[in-house]
């Protein structure tokens, strides 16, 4: 067999292997978004796919158990029992009434096993209004030492007492 034919056959095998890996990686990483009210209607292959579900964490439903965290998501009057046993810690914003997005699989018993949990609490990141003293004159930003840029000669030292 000539060297050219060996090269072509080898190239075809490599390209076919890469295409197969890309296809399986794509199909395994697909995640479909469903609402809690759509979950009972999933049948067959749809019910066994990785899915994402969003909702609000029910007040008082978070139970931290050894190796997992159980909680209930609510959306439009529907509830979904969720168990999270992932490796990553839950976000700081994960608490009662927080909006959460879970990703994982729906079990035959109707429980959702989450592999990832994302939570947000919009009120935590809202700007706080600046309180001003109505009788005080507005201060300029330059008047505060904290607003001045730090340079190597601008560090102030305070003598320590008790030494």
C-alpha positions in Angstrom: 0.0 0.0 0.0 1.5 3.4 -1.0 2.3 5.9 1.7 -0.2 8.4 0.3 -3.1 5.9 0.9 -1.9 5.3 4.5 -1.9 9.0 5.1 -5.4 9.5 3.7 -6.8 6.5 5.8 -5.1 7.8 8.9 -6.5 11.3 8.3 -10.0 10.0 7.8 -9.8 8.0 11.1 -8.5 11.0 13.0 -11.2 13.3 11.6 -14.0 10.7 12.3 -12.8 10.3 15.9 -12.7 14.1 16.5 -16.2 14.4 15.0 -17.5 11.6 17.2 -16.0 13.2 20.3 -17.5 16.6 19.4 -20.9 15.1 18.8 -21.0 13.2 22.1 -19.7 16.2 24.0 -22.3 18.4 22.5 -25.2 16.1 23.2 -24.1 15.5 26.8 -23.7 19.1 27.6 -27.1 20.2 26.3 -29.4 21.5 29.0 -33.1 22.3 28.4 -35.0 24.9 30.4 -38.4 24.0 31.7 -40.8 25.6 34.2 -42.0 23.7 37.2 -45.5 23.4 35.8 -44.0 21.7 32.6 -42.2 19.0 34.5 -45.2 16.6 35.0 -45.8 16.6 31.2 -42.3 15.3 30.4 -42.2 11.8 29.1 -39.7 9.3 27.7 -36.3 10.7 26.8 -37.3 14.3 27.7 -37.7 13.3 31.3 -34.2 11.8 31.5 -32.3 14.8 30.0 -30.4 17.4 31.9 -32.7 20.3 32.5 -32.8 23.7 34.2 -35.6 24.9 36.4 -36.0 28.2 38.0 -38.1 29.3 41.0 -38.1 30.9 44.4 -36.8 29.0 47.4 -39.7 28.3 49.8 -39.3 30.0 53.2 -38.2 27.4 55.8 -37.6 24.6 53.3 -33.8 24.6 53.3 -32.6 21.5 55.1 -28.8 21.0 55.3 -28.3 17.3 55.7 -25.0 15.3 55.7 -23.8 15.2 52.1 -26.7 17.2 50.6 -29.0 20.1 50.9 -32.8 19.7 50.3 -35.1 22.6 49.6 -38.3 23.4 47.7 -38.6 25.6 44.7 -41.9 27.4 44.0 -43.2 28.9 40.8 -46.8 30.0 40.0 -48.3 28.0 42.8 -46.3 24.8 41.9 -43.6 23.2 44.0 -40.6 21.1 43.2 -38.5 19.2 45.8 -34.8 19.6 45.1 -31.8 17.7 46.5 -28.4 19.2 45.9 -25.3 17.0 46.5 -22.8 18.9 44.3 -19.2 19.5 45.0 -19.4 23.3 44.9 -20.6 25.2 47.9 -24.0 26.9 47.6 -23.8 30.6 46.8 -24.0 33.1 49.6 -27.2 34.5 48.1 -28.9 31.1 48.5 -31.5 31.7 51.2 -35.2 31.7 51.8 -37.2 33.6 49.1 -34.2 33.9 46.8 -34.6 33.2 43.1 -32.7 30.0 42.2 -31.8 28.2 39.0 -31.1 24.5 39.4 -29.5 22.2 36.8 -29.7 18.5 36.9 -32.1 15.6 36.4 -35.7 14.8 37.3 -36.0 11.5 39.1 -39.0 9.1 38.5 -40.4 9.9 42.0 -40.8 13.6 41.0 -37.8 14.8 43.0 -35.2 16.9 41.2 -31.5 16.1 41.8 -29.4 19.2 41.2 -25.8 19.2 40.1 -25.6 23.0 40.1 -27.4 25.7 41.9 -27.3 29.4 41.1 -29.1 31.9 43.3 -29.6 35.6 43.1 -31.0 38.2 45.4 -31.5 41.5 43.5 -32.1 43.5 46.7 -28.6 42.7 48.0 -27.0 44.6 45.1 -29.2 47.7 44.9 -27.5 51.0 45.6 -28.2 52.4 49.0 -29.4 56.0 49.0 -26.8 58.5 50.3 -27.8 60.1 53.5 -27.1 63.8 53.7 -27.4 66.2 56.5 -29.8 69.0 55.3 -28.0 71.7 57.2 -24.4 70.7 56.2 -22.7 72.2 53.2 -21.9 69.7 50.4 -18.4 68.3 50.8 -16.0 68.0 47.8 -14.4 64.6 47.1 -10.9 66.1 47.5 -11.5 67.0 51.1 -11.6 63.4 52.3 -8.2 61.7 52.7 -9.8 58.4 51.8 -10.6 59.7 48.3 -7.0 60.8 47.6 -4.9 58.5 45.5 -2.3 56.5 47.5 1.3 57.2 46.7 4.4 55.8 48.4 4.8 59.0 50.4 1.2 59.3 51.5 1.0 56.6 54.1 0.2 58.0 57.5 1.4 56.3 60.6 -0.2 56.4 64.0 1.9 55.7 67.1 0.8 52.6 69.0 0.0 53.0 72.7 1.3 50.6 75.2 4.6 49.8 73.6 
